[in-house]
Amino acid sequence: MTTVSSLRVTLDTNVCDIIHAPDKAPGLVDPICARALRQAIADGKILAFVAEATLFVECLEFKDKLAYLAVSGTQAPRPSPDPRVIARFRDLGALGVKILRAPLLAGEIFVSELNYADDAIFTAAERQIRFGEFTRRYPGRKPIISLGQKLLDGQRPVPAGRHVRTGPTSTHSELPQDWAIAIKREWDSAAKVNQKALRKQVGHLIGEWCDTLIVGAHYGYGNDLFCTTDEGRSFGADSILFHGNRSKLKESGIDILSPTELVRKIY
């Protein structure tokens, strides 16, 4: 495959908001630095990308994440993404930011206006292999599936998926995620205090799952740098982005920089 001269940078979820609104979080990133990074993307000094899992994290509120997961694999209606967040990603798309394929479950597109990245470093097949090799090193969605299965043990069985006709001679078999349905049921039936506890538990599991997909997408495409403000301090050493785990990621060729460090590198 043909390589490119500009730095290819994957933007973590927390960096997207900063680039969209450089003055929003001065305590996290100096607005001058944030504006410089935004300009670097607009000028093509760096080729910027976000992963599909970032769209899932950002575009849906927590309760809508549960609703989405519960209908994934079926033809049931999806929850609508937050229009304010959609506007944010449209702005990033206008700058030239593109999407890295790394499907959560069904590979659905949350923001249709954004373009997907080309396979400039590896072929699509090579990229998919690299993505799978990387993500299999981490728990991924296994912990949240385990939680859902435990909850399901005390619930009524989940109905089997339907066979939906998609053409004169073709049908589609739905594959509902029973573990996700169980978590959604638990949320809907829980008292507010129990919802708070469930949100903390499930939110952490979703966050780590998505972080693995995001870093895995970066690795799969062979991008140069991963830009984040996250040091995984909230979740400790078990977090893929925990500052103490950076050397392990470095061994896989994943170089992590903060927005400030990235700006220093390119100017």
Helices and strands as residue ranges (DSSP letters): E 7-11, H 13-20, H 31-43, E 46-51, H 52-59, H 62-71, H 83-95, E 98-100, H 124-135, H 142-152, E 163-167, E 170-173, H 178-189, H 192-221, E 225-227, G 236-238, G 243-245, H 246-251, E 255-257, H 259-266
